[in-house]
Amino acid sequence: MLTLLGLLTCAQAFYLPGSYLTTYKRGKDLAVKVNAITSIDSELPYSYYSLPFCKPEEGVRKTRENLGELLIGDQIENSPYKFQMNENQTHVKVCVHDALTEHDVKLLSQRIDDYYQVNFILDNLPASRYTWGSDNQSLRWTGAPIGFKIDSQYYLYNHLQFKVLIHKYDMEAGMGTILGTGDGVDAVTAAPDKSLEGSFMVVGFEVSPCSIIRDAQAADSVPNYQHLSEAQCDGHHQPIKVGERIVYSYNVEYDLSDIRWPSRWDAYLKMENARVHWFSILNSLMVISFLAGIVFVIFLRTVRRDLTKYEELDKEAQAQMTEELSGWKLVVGDVFRAPQCSELLCIVVGDGVQITGMAIVTIVFAALGFMSPASRGMLLTGMVLLYLFLGITAGYVAARLWHALKGNTAGWRSIAWKVACFFPGIAFTILTVLNFILWASDSTGAVPLYLFFILLLLWFGISVPLTLLGGYLGARAEQIQFPVRTNQIPREIPSQKYPSWLLVLGAGTLPFGTLFIELFFIMSSLWMGQVYYVFGFLLVVLVLLVIVCAEVSVVLTYMHLCVEDYHWWWKAFFASGSVALYVFLYSINYLVFDLRGLNGLVSIVLYLGYSILMVIAIMFATGTIGFLSSFYFVHYLFSSVKLD
């Protein structure tokens, strides 16, 4: 187990990039692309060409994108920058832009205030920018800022200095040679290809922006993509003013690097704060140990003692003891009484199984390296497809639970339909509202209209039929038999000193303590443009979270049964599902204290909308884990002794 833990955490989810290998001969054109401009202070991405930048001579062309990229809001387009492999260029003119209008100045100033970044891509690698921190440590950023502000004057970064790290194709790397980074196996090379001798691979891409003021009239006489006169970046800066004509230019420098192809993503995926991740795991193990001790006491010292004592008596003594029962044994005739809103319970449990299965399979595949950032949008695409195909498990579990509660299969079609439409309907409604907001803001983050029809087609063409099939199989499966009969007249529940729901809501703090540290890194990845790729740690935390949710729910269920409260069904669900409440409160805290620069009502509404969707999914998943664990516990407990 410890060996597996070490492999999962140290490997950080290795990836297999060999299928993306592209080599270039000297002088061959390199396609520099540009993604939508983004900002940590605004959740609204915009097209690069919405600003007064140069456009390609061949026209703006969008790159074909997969489902995940479209849902994320990526808009990858060709750029006006032209590179040739291993050929340095200095002060190359891109274009002289028309005079800035008042609208252009206002737009540029607003984007600079919101810290928008331009995201360049070369050979599927995003451009990195390095700065120096206060402790003389280099800090890596993705993208280049648009400009800067000194006092009340705005300046534009109109000159970009690119550095491309290249690695020469290695003819000596034979069949089966392992290319590693020290973080696990990354790739296995194929036999050397002699036709690739002398070619190069892109293993790094960096950008450094600067502001240079140039004479636009003098630049007019120089053709595009020819050399301009040299100028220093530390000289006069290019101001942003109405009527100003901007000269755009760039440098590109190639450096031979020892970085090998499988290691080129290491700079982006470098694991920071490893001790914090380990602290999160150790903290979770302490919580599990504490709860496991309580469960141990419940099973081995209390329940087992009572059952052993009961089974050692003769029939007459058992009958006499039955009249003197106390605690959980008193609710034997009501413990399996169908709960209120039993139909809704079946629906949320079915959806919870579907969400939990999607999360587990996705994280396992990501930890094994099949969803690397080299495949843009693959993670989200995989999640959507897994959710669609796991509809069969959702329908099966919901229909089987319904059959057990009602004693017959009548109504299973309605249950299956509602399972197929409940959570997806909530998600579709929230995303539609947010998408209208993005459309109104002219943001590239808005999902195209045709994609809505594709999602609807996938929903009703794959997910719904599979859920109905699962419901049919669940209705045909053998009914879950309860070990004791349910009385016709419900037993009165004694009044409690404290509301039982307070204990249920408080129980959510234990699962939250398991995941809140990883939650910070995930939130930073989602909202601050950082790359989260320590899926090995995340997989370990997920396993621990499942264990904690199960233990918390079982302990709370037993405590309620001991005080003769047989309404355990929903309380078992919310005992672990209440972690969603604390996740939502944490997201509010993150918004207030970590995203202080988030500007605009629209950005805040988008953040809250996505957070609510995430919280609902977490509630369904964790609640289902707790409920199924408690259901098995109660079934096992009352099947161990006959108390009819």
PyMOL commands that set and color helices and strands:
alter all, ss='L'
color gray80, all
select helices_A, chain A and resi 2-11+17-20+48-50+67-72+102-113+194-196+216-220+261-263+266-269+274-311+315-323+327-331+342-367+378-389+391-406+412-440+449-476+500-507+509-527+535-562+569-577+579-594+601-639
alter helices_A, ss='H'
color red, helices_A
select strands_A, chain A and resi 29-39+42-46+77-84+89-96+117-122+125-126+128-132+138-142+144-145+147-150+153-156+159-168+178-180+185-188+200-210+247-256
alter strands_A, ss='S'
color yellow, strands_A
deselect
rebuild
show_as cartoon
